[in-house]
């Protein structure tokens, strides 16, 4: 009877170790994937300067069209009227 309990405890201990190893491996894989995703996001270029230049160009073109057609230009975004 005592020997069968030892066998059950040994089997449970092995299952526990295997489960712990599985969880540790899964967490390690998630950490590696998160690090890769963060580094990929950091390498993405910042287009803020290009966007600002594009908006200035659009405002300039809009002003040219408005002056050519004789229309009054709408207020610029962010300005209070």
GISULVEN-V968001 format. One record per residue. N is the residue number from 0. PSI is psi in whole degrees, 0 to 359 (NA if undefined). Layout:
n->N psi->PSI
n->N psi->PSI
This chain:
n->0 psi->316
n->1 psi->326
n->2 psi->322
n->3 psi->327
n->4 psi->320
n->5 psi->320
n->6 psi->316
n->7 psi->317
n->8 psi->320
n->9 psi->318
n->10 psi->318
n->11 psi->322
n->12 psi->319
n->13 psi->319
n->14 psi->320
n->15 psi->317
n->16 psi->319
n->17 psi->319
n->18 psi->319
n->19 psi->319
n->20 psi->319
n->21 psi->314
n->22 psi->317
n->23 psi->317
n->24 psi->318
n->25 psi->318
n->26 psi->319
n->27 psi->318
n->28 psi->318
n->29 psi->321
n->30 psi->319
n->31 psi->316
n->32 psi->321
n->33 psi->319
n->34 psi->321
n->35 psi->318
n->36 psi->320
n->37 psi->318
n->38 psi->326
n->39 psi->322
n->40 psi->326
n->41 psi->331
n->42 psi->347
n->43 psi->130
n->44 psi->154
n->45 psi->119
n->46 psi->19
n->47 psi->319
n->48 psi->316
n->49 psi->320
n->50 psi->318
n->51 psi->319
n->52 psi->321
n->53 psi->319
n->54 psi->318
n->55 psi->320
n->56 psi->317
n->57 psi->320
n->58 psi->320
n->59 psi->314
n->60 psi->321
n->61 psi->317
n->62 psi->321
n->63 psi->316
n->64 psi->317
n->65 psi->321
n->66 psi->328
n->67 psi->327
n->68 psi->351
n->69 psi->12
n->70 psi->156
n->71 psi->137
n->72 psi->147
n->73 psi->160
n->74 psi->148
n->75 psi->150
n->76 psi->138
n->77 psi->347
n->78 psi->146
n->79 psi->138
n->80 psi->NA
